[in-house]
Amino acid sequence: MTIVVATTDRESVQSDVLPDGWEMVIGLEVHAELATQTKMFSPAQNEFGGEPNTNTHPVCLGLPGTLPVVNKKAVELSIRIGLALDCDVQRCVWARKNYFYPDMPKDYQISQYDKPLNVDGSLQLPSGQVIGIERAHMEEDTGKSTHIGDSGRIHDAGYSLVDYNRAGVPLLEIVSRPDIRSANEAKEYVEELRSILVAVGGSDGKMEEGSMRVDANVSVRPLGSDKLRTRCEIKNVNSLRSLVRAIDYEAKRHIALYDNGEEPTQETRHWDEAAGKTRSGRSKSDAEDYRYFADPDLVPIDPSDEWIEEIRSSLPKLPRQLRQGLLNLGANSEAAALITNRGLAPLVEETVAKGADAKQVLTHAENNLAIEGAAELDATAFADLVKMQTGGELSATQAKTVLADMVTTGKTPAELAKQHGFEAMDSSALEATVDEIIAANPDEWQKFCEGDPKVRGKLQGFFTGQVMKATRGQANGKLVNQLLQQKSG
Ligand code: MN
């Protein structure tokens, strides 16, 4: 569905991959599968990866005499996402979008057309740039065709297989305004949108499982122009890397055509990852071709103000707010983005609130918690671990090991430290080791004792490293440092 509207106010942006004097104009349509138990209009399971045609129901198969029943949870999740994108939530009407593909046995898709659920929102990128959201409407997913033949394309297939497990999965189609000005900005938009979807529990956002699918409408225009030129819609983009490559390719293709006195034709194009090119698909259908009309089997949905406000008040902090919270704790902006994208920001905040050292908590979240299930870690246990570390009971290496086990086993840090035999090193044993290392490196030690702060800092790293090596990471770095300072002065 592409309804072109004026872009929101945005200054012209010279592209850094296009010749001087050209800018890109990009709008994205993102289909997000909603995280419901069952499908949009039937009680079949909404589940990825089952045996083909096991999650089906007469409604998903479009059998005669069946009637759709709206999944309330899908509507609630769609409103959650709409509110998180600052949309107005309005009375909406289901529409039939007619087209004929074997993966859609009714021969129409139930969607929304002129009365979508969410309209007129926006999304702020980490850079601060605001991208308009035109609409976010509900619809059902299609099934999946597999064409059996050398190319995997329908034209030279011997036969095709169809799997209806995906048919009827609830979707929210989120349509941006053509406010995006580069492939990298498109990538940032998708990343930020994905974080929002995951944060509000609307979708799992897994691009690799098709939970989030991106189509890009791309055109170019002379810098400073405010007219929209002919766009092409690129489909089949299933990774962020492909998205960037496909947009850059397509924009350059348009400029080559204009330079040649030609014009691009409005059409759907497919991204061929191996060839690094977009290829012409069907010529883009206009809205008339779909013969939209209000679905007579479904009544409009008119969410009450009370329901909308109830959903609004249950929204968690959004990624933008979470990142700001992490910046306030001392994270740099890359770490704040990384930790937020991993879904760990609420855990970090809670752990620090329980008295754990913010710097250590952030370091663990950034470096040691890229583990499935880390977001469900108990904040009290995490805080206990960090306190053991700052108190000298565990070295950094030991703390990392214990932390990983906490995620997988759910045991307390004390239990796990004991299990691993991570007893704190006896301080006299540690001092003896430090003395040995000093004795073995007399030149470095002399420089350490006489050096300026810069030299001392470097050599401190050297001595600590040697002690760690000798103790196989058992020593507490902070105590080693204290001993070095005492002994040198
Ligand atoms: Mn759609």
Boltz pocket constraint, residues with backbone or C-beta under 6 A from the ligand:
constraints:
  - pocket:
      binder: B
      contacts: [[A, 1], [A, 31], [A, 139], [A, 173]]
      max_distance: 6.0
